Amino acid sequence: MPFFKERGPGIHSLRGWAIAVLQEVGAIRKCEEHGWLQDCADPDARAQALDLAGQDPPVWVSRDKAIAEIKEVLESSGDACPECPPEVG
């Protein structure tokens, strides 16, 4: 399991922390062209992110808030970028 190190001055919000955790484990990615968050549909990565949130939440929030934020970011991420043309094939 990758070890997530809490980022220093770059993360200023709980949402930013959750996005960083989800990206670190490969549960989400950003569209390179438009920056939208995309769900990678990897159940193992999702579970790993939730485990990390429960075991090592940021010092400024509770474990429950950290887990809830991970879930919120996952729920708000689509499987495709809304600005990219749909893939045909």
C-alpha positions in Angstrom: 0.0 0.0 0.0 1.5 3.4 -0.9 2.2 5.7 2.0 0.5 9.0 1.6 2.4 11.9 3.0 0.4 14.9 3.9 1.5 17.7 1.7 2.7 20.9 3.2 1.7 24.3 2.1 0.2 23.1 -1.1 -3.0 21.7 0.5 -5.2 24.3 2.2 -8.5 22.5 2.3 -10.1 19.2 3.2 -11.3 18.9 -0.4 -7.7 19.5 -1.7 -6.4 16.8 0.7 -9.1 14.3 -0.5 -8.3 15.0 -4.1 -4.6 14.4 -3.4 -5.2 11.1 -1.6 -7.5 9.9 -4.4 -5.0 10.8 -7.1 -2.1 9.2 -5.1 -3.9 5.8 -5.0 -5.2 6.1 -8.6 -8.9 6.4 -7.8 -9.2 9.6 -9.8 -7.3 11.6 -12.4 -7.6 15.0 -14.0 -8.3 15.5 -17.6 -5.0 16.8 -19.0 -6.7 19.3 -21.3 -9.6 20.7 -19.2 -8.7 19.7 -15.6 -12.0 17.9 -14.7 -11.8 15.1 -12.2 -12.4 11.7 -13.7 -13.3 8.6 -11.7 -11.0 5.7 -12.7 -13.6 3.1 -11.6 -11.1 1.2 -9.6 -12.8 -0.3 -6.5 -9.5 -1.3 -4.9 -8.2 2.3 -5.2 -11.4 3.6 -3.7 -11.2 1.2 -0.8 -7.5 2.2 -0.3 -8.4 5.9 -0.2 -11.1 5.3 2.3 -8.8 3.2 4.5 -6.1 6.0 4.4 -8.8 8.6 5.4 -9.8 6.4 8.3 -6.4 5.5 9.5 -4.5 8.8 8.9 -6.9 11.8 8.4 -5.5 15.3 8.4 -4.8 16.6 11.9 -7.3 19.4 11.6 -10.4 17.1 10.9 -12.0 14.0 12.4 -11.8 10.6 10.8 -15.5 10.7 9.9 -15.1 14.1 8.1 -12.1 12.8 6.2 -14.0 9.7 5.0 -17.0 11.8 4.1 -14.9 14.1 2.0 -13.3 11.2 0.1 -16.8 9.9 -0.6 -18.0 13.4 -1.7 -15.1 13.9 -4.1 -15.8 10.4 -5.6 -19.5 11.2 -6.0 -18.8 14.5 -7.7 -16.3 12.9 -10.2 -17.6 11.7 -13.5 -16.2 8.9 -15.6 -15.5 11.2 -18.6 -14.5 14.9 -19.1 -17.7 16.8 -20.0 -15.6 19.1 -22.4 -13.8 16.3 -24.3 -15.6 14.8 -27.3 -17.0 11.4 -26.7 -14.8 8.4 -27.8 -16.3 6.6 -30.8 -15.5 3.0 -31.2 
